[in-house]
Amino acid sequence: MTPTSRRIVLCVVLTLAAVVRVRGIAFDLPFVYHPDEPFNVAIVQSIFERGDLNPHWFVYPTLFYYINALAYVPYYVVGSLLGAFHARADIGPLIELAMGVTKATQPGVMVLSRAVTAAFSTGAVALTYVAGMRLMRSPAVALFAALMMAIIPTGVALARYVTPDSFAVFFAAASLVAIVLVYQQGRPLHYVAAGLLAGLTASTKYNAALVVLPLIAAHFLRPANRGLANPWLYVAGLCCCAGFVAGTPYAVIDAPAFIDFLRIDGQHYATGHPGMDGQPFRWYVAYMLGTAAVLYALSLLEIVRGVAARAKPVILLAVFPVAYFLFIISFQVRNDRTFVPLTPFLCLLGASFLVHAWTRAAQWGNRGRQRAAHAGLAALAAAAVMQPAITTLAETQRLMHPDGRETARAWIAANLPAGSRIAFESYSPFIDPGRYANVPVPRIVDHDLDWYEANGVRYVVFSQGMYGRYFLEPARYPGIVAKYERFFHGFHLLKAFDDGGYEIRIYEVARDRSAEPGRS
């Protein structure tokens, strides 16, 4: 492949990555369905409007917030020139009624921040290519890995949200590029850059701090590394700390609050989260099989092959995935966004296995066996691409159609009398607070049936986003499932919506006590 053709293919891959991430980026606006976006946007707006760099909330590190606050600057300048803004406070906040029940007063703000996320996610694709070219010296490995990064389902999905996950992937990939330079050349500047970038990675997601392990491995895998006597290894460690503090300075300035949040977050991951806990190893394996099974299988084979062959580049790539996977399965809480920092490394490993197998097959003397092996490998590569591509396409298409929250919201506005007192739980449709007397609760079952009657509630809205997590594992949550069942039998069902596979149930508080379980 010539340099020109390689650049053309890379441009096509990066364009694909950008398009699939931007498509559907405003899918829910002006409503905001993701539960974490309102918290994140509120912190970003506070930083921008007040100039207070202390977020006073350290569930996530703060580099992600600072980057988003900087993106507000050109947005505000343009808005000021057009007469839309006269003060920084004119950038309107989100209206959040409950978790996952939010409306953006200025949808452009959400598009702006989501576009920043998409840009960093696309940048991670480019960095994966650079890492592959530098480490493996193979355009085929680099381009195939970049293609997989471009279409990997979770990477694409998370690129549409104002969350730090895509930033963690970007900085992990950037760290890998610098780590490769440490391994290959080991100049002082490389140690400094790798340390700083590893620290910045940790300053996007705490769990991504394990990216420092391949930096240590790169040092010891180098010939003539001088081992522990090399002072630049310690300089890299100091730079790692400096990078983290640069992105999260109030970890030092407001250390007590920072430590307290770390403790709370650690307890959360260790003890569980309904709908996202239990059997982490089994869950992550099922997740991998359901999103990019062939790619992940190839990456595992490459780890085994690389260790057996003592192939240093493969071992270097394998350090982070192995250590990180063992780390995340030690917690009760498991989810796709926790897994996603692994993707640049796994895409490179899977691509490396395919290219290595192709090269070995080309060395066979029997032409027939060569053609058969190459045909099989080509089919394997196609299969590796097809599953994530189809999944990403299906998820993107789903975003383009309204789900049960939107159809339920429209039905409520058209059919329920203005002024009605409506109780709803998290992840429900946005119910206009200017038209209805809203009673938001985290879960409907947090109160008993009589409480809703006593408080004049006329309608109750249930959301699959809340009750569904318990019904998926009824044996794990029998008490909560039983409570929901009592409500489903105790009130009168007015309407149910399941558009897009997302169910919303609307009940009238008209008690039919004879229908309740245990009554005759």
N, C-alpha and C positions, 0 to 999 in steps of 0.2 A: 504494500500500500504506500503510495507516494505521500509526501507531506501535505500536498494540496488536497488530495482525496480524503486524507485523514481529517483535515480541518473542516472539510465540507460535511463529513459524517458527524463530526462533533457538533457543528452548528445545528444540524438537523436534530440531533439528540437533545441539545439544550433548548431548542425551540419547542420540541415536543414536551419537555419537562415544564417549560413555562406555560404552555397552552393548557395542559391538563390541570395545572395548579390554579390558573386564573379562572378557568371555566367553572362556573358555579360559586365563585368567591362571594357573591352577594345573594346566595340562594335563599336565605331566610329573612333578609331585610325588608322592612324596617324592624322586624322582630329578631331577637337574638336567642337562639335555642341552646347554644353551648353554655353549660353552667359556669365555666371558669372565665369566660371572656369578660363579663361585667366587672368582676373583681380586678382583673388585669387592666382593663381600660380605665377604671376609676383611679388606680394607682398612677398610671401614666399621665392622666389628666391632672392629677394633684401635683405631680412633679413639674409638669409644664406650666401650670397656672400659678403655682405658689413659689416655684423655684426651690422647694424643699426636697433635697435629694434622698432624704430618709423616707423609705416607703412605710415604715412602722409595721411591716408585715413581711416575714421572711420565710414563708412556706416555699417560695422560690427565691433564688438569688436575684440580684437586681440588674445585671447587665442587659437582660432582655427589656426591662422597663426603660432604661436609659436610651437604648437604641430607638425604641418607639417614641419616646419623648422628643428626641432629636428630629424624628420624621414629622413631628407637628410643626416644626419651625417653618419650612417652606409652605406647608398647608396654611398656616396662619398668615404668613406674609402675602400669599396670593389672595386669601380671603379678605385681608385688610385692604389691599389695593382695589378689590372689587366692591368694597363697602359692606361686606358681610360681617366682618369682625371689627370691633372698636377696642376690645380688651381681650386678654387671653381667656378670661372667664366666659367669653361669648361662645367658645366651643362647647356645645351642649352636652351635658352628661346623659348617661343612659337611665331610663326609668325601669328599675328592677322591682317587681312585685314579690317575687319569690325566686328560689334557685331555678334557673332555666326558664323563667317567665319575665322577659325583658323586652323593652322597646328602645330603639335608637332614635333620639330626637333629630339627629343629623346623621343619616346613614353613611354619608361620605366619610365620616371619621372612622367607621368600621371598615369601609373599603380600603382606606389609607393604611390602617394597621395590618389588615389581612394581606394587602399587597406587599408590605414589608416582609411579612412572614414568607410569602410565596417567593420573594426575591432571594431570601436567605436559603430557602429550600432548594431553589434552582442552582444557587451558588454551590451548594453541597454536591450536586451532580458534577459540576465542573471540577471541583476539588478532588472528587473520587477519581476522575479521569487523570488528573495531574499526578495523584499518588500512584495510580497504576502504571503510568508511563515511567515514572522515576524509579519505582521499586522493581517492576517486572520487565522493564524495557520492552514492552510488547504493546503495540497499538491495539491488537485484538483483545487482550485482557482489559486494557483501559477503556476501550469503547464499549465492550459488552457490559462491563461493570457499570459504566455511566448509563447505559440504556436501562439496565435493571433498576438503578437508582431513580431514573426518570419516571418509571411506571409503578414502582413498589407501592401497593395500596395504602398502607398506613402513612408512608411519607407524603403521598399526594393528599390524603385526607387531612392530615395535621397542618399542611401548608395553607389551608383555608381558614385557620383560626388564629386568634390573638392569644397564643400560648407559647411557652419557651421551647417546646420540643424541637421544632425545626431549627432553632438557633443552636441547640445542643448538638444536633447532627452536623450543622455547618462547622462549628468550631472543633468538633471531634475530627472531621475530615481535614480541616486546616492543620490541626495538631499532627495528624498522620503524615501530611506532606513534610512538615518540619522534622518529624521523627525519622522519616526515611533519609533525610539529609544527614541527621546525626549518625545513622547507621552506615551510610555510604561514605561520608566525608569527615564528619566529626569536628568541624570547625567550631571555635567558640561562639560565633554568631548563631550557628545552628542549635547549640545547646540553649542559648538564651531564647531564641525564637520558640523552640519546642516547649521550654518551660513556661514562657508567657502564655502561649496558646493553650497549653494544658490547663493553666490556671483560669483562663477565660472560659474554657469549656466547663470547668467546675462552677464558674460564675453564671452559667445559664441553667444548669440542672446539677444538683449536688451529686447525684448518683453517677454522673458522667465523669467525675473526678478520677475514676479508675483508668482514664486514658493516660495517666502518668505511668502506668505499668509498662506499656510498650516503649515508652521513652527510656525507662531503666533497662528493658530488654535490648533496645537498640544499642545502648552503650556497651553492654557486655557481649553482644553478638559481633561487634566490630573487631577485626584483627588489631592487635597491638593497642587494646583499649586502656591498658594500665590499671584496669579494675577499680578498686576503691581508692586508689592513690591519685586518680585523675580529679583535679579540683573542679573541672567543669561539670562533673556530675552533680556536685553540691550547688554549684551556681545555678544549674537548671532547676534544682529543688527550690532554691530561693526565688527564682523567677516564677516558678509555679505559684508560690505563695503570693508574690507581687501581682501576678496576673489576676488571681482570685480577688485580692483586696482592691485592685483597680476597678474591677467590675462590681464588687460588692463592698464598698468601703465601710459601710455601717456595720459590717460584721465585726469590725474593730471599734469603730466610734460608738456604736450602741450595742456593745458585746452582750450585756445581760438579756436584752430582748432577742437578739440573734440566737443565743444559746437556748433560750426558752422555746423559741419556735422550732429549732432543730430537734429538741426533745419531744415536742408535741408531734412533729411530723414523723419522727422515728417510731413513736408509739403507734401512730395511725397505721403505718405500713406493717408494723409487727403484729398488731392485734386484729386488723381486718377492716373492710369497708363493704357493706352489703352490696351484693352483685358483682364485686370485684375481689373476692377473697376465697381462699381455700384451694388446695392442690395446685400450687403454682407450677411445678414441673409439668404436670399433665396438661395444664391449661396452655402453657407456652408452646408445648409440642403441638397441641391441637391448633393453636393459632398459626404456627409456622406451616403446618400441613394445609391449612385453609386459605393461606394467602400466597405463598410462593414455595410450595413443597419441593419442587425440583431444585430450585436455587439453593435452598437451605441444605438439602441432601448433598448436593455437589460441594458446598462449602465444608460440610462435615467430612466428606471423603478427602478433600484437599488438606484438611488439618491432619487427618490420619496419615496421608501420604507424605506430607511435609515433615512430620515428626519422624516417621520411619526412615525417610531419606536424609534427615538432618538438613533439610533445605532451609537455610537461614531466613530468606525473605518470607517464606510461608510461616515459619515459626513466629517471626515478628508480627505478621498479620493476625496470627491466631491467639496471641497473648491476651489482647483485650476481649475478644468474644468469649473465650473460655472463662476468664476471671469474672467478667461482667455477668455472664449467664449464671454462674454459680452464686454470685452475689444476689441477683434478683430473685432466684428461686428460694432464697433463705427467708423471704418475707411472705406474709400471708396475702398482702394485697398484690394483685397482678393485673396488668392492663397493657394495651398495645403501645401506648406512649412511653411506657417504661422500657419496652423492648427496642424502640426505634433507633437509639444511638448505635446499635450494633450494625445497622444496615450497610454503611460504607465498607466496613471490614468484610462482612459476609458476601456482599456483591463481588468484591475483589477476589475473595477466596474461591467462590463458585466459578467465576470467569477463569481464574488461574487453572483450576482443575480441567475445565473443558479444553483450554488451549494446550496444556501439557499433554493431555490424552491425544489430542489431534496431532501434535508433533511426534509423539511416540508411534502412533499408527502410521504416520508418513514414512517412518524408518523401516517398516516391515518390507521384506523382500517380495512377498506375494502381492501382486497388484490387485487381485480380487479381494483379498482380505483387507487391503488398504481402503478400497472403495466401500466395502461393507462397513468397516469401522467408521469411516468418515460420514457415511450416510446415517449410521446410528447416532453419532455425536451431533450431527446437524439436527436430527429429530429431537435429541435431548435438549439442545439449545433452544429449539423452537418451543418445546414444551415448557422450558423454564420461563420463556417470555410470555407464552399464551395465558397461563393462569393469572399472573398479576395484571396483565393487560386487560383481560376480560373482567376481572374483579374491579379494577379501577374504572373501567368504562361503565360498568353496571352501577357502581356507587355514584359516579358523576351524573349519569342519567337520572338516577333516583332523586338527586338533589334538585333537578330541574322541574320536578312535579311536586305539588303541595302534599304534605302528609296530614295525618289526622288532626294535628294541632291547628293547622290553618283552616281546614274545613270546619272543624268544631268552633273555632273563633268566629268565622263568618256566620255559622248557624246561630250561635248565641246572640250575636248582634242583631240578627234578623228576627229571632223568635222569642227571646226572653224579655219580659217587660222591663223597661228602664226603671232604675231604682231598686231592682231586686237585690236581695242580699245573697251573694254567691260565695261559697267556700271552695277553694281549690288547692291542690297540693303541688309540690315542686314538679317542674317539667310539664306543666299544663299549658293550654293556650293563653295568650295575653288577653285578659278581660279588661276592657276600657274602664279605668277607675273614675273617669268623669261621667260615665253612664250608669255604672253599677256600684253597689256597696260591697266592696271586695273583702273577703275574709281569707287571706292566704295562710296556709299552715304547711309545715314541712311534709307531713303525711296526714291524710284524712283520718287514719286510725289512731292518731295521737290523742284524739278526744273520742268519747263514746257517742252513740247515736243521740242520746238525750241532750247532750251538750249543744248540738246543732239546732235542735228544736228550741231549746231554752234561749239561744242567742239569736233567734229570728232568722236563721238561715233558710232560704227557700229552695236553693239548688246547690248540689255538690258535684264537683268535677274531679274525676279520677284520671290519672295519667299512667300509661304503660311505663313511661320513664321512671316512675317511682314504684308502683305496685308490681310491675312486671319482673323486677329483679328478684322479688321474693317468690313469685310463682314459678320462676325458672328452677328454683331449688327448694321446693316445699318441705323436703325432709330436714333441711338446714334451718328453715324459719317457720316451723309449724304454727307457732303462736301468732305471728304477724299475718300469715296466710289465713288463719281462722278468723282473725279480726276483720280482714278485708271481706271475707265471705259473708260475715254477719251484716256488713254494710250493703253488700250487693243484694242480699235477700231482704234487708230491712227497709230500704228505700225503693221508690218507684223509678225504674229505668225509663228515661225520656228518649234518649238517643245515644247511639254508639257509632263511632267513626273508626275506621281502620285503614284509611288511605295511606299508601306508601308503607304499609306494614307497621304503622304506629297507631296504637289504639287509644282513644279518648272516650270515656263514658261520662254521660251527664245524667244525674239522678235528681228527682224531685223529692224534697223532704216531706213525703206523705207516707207516714208509717203504716205499713200493713203488718201488724204484729203477729198475726196468725201465720205469716209466711216466714218468720224468723226461725232459724234452726232451734230445736228444743221446745217449740211451742206447738200446741194442737188446738 
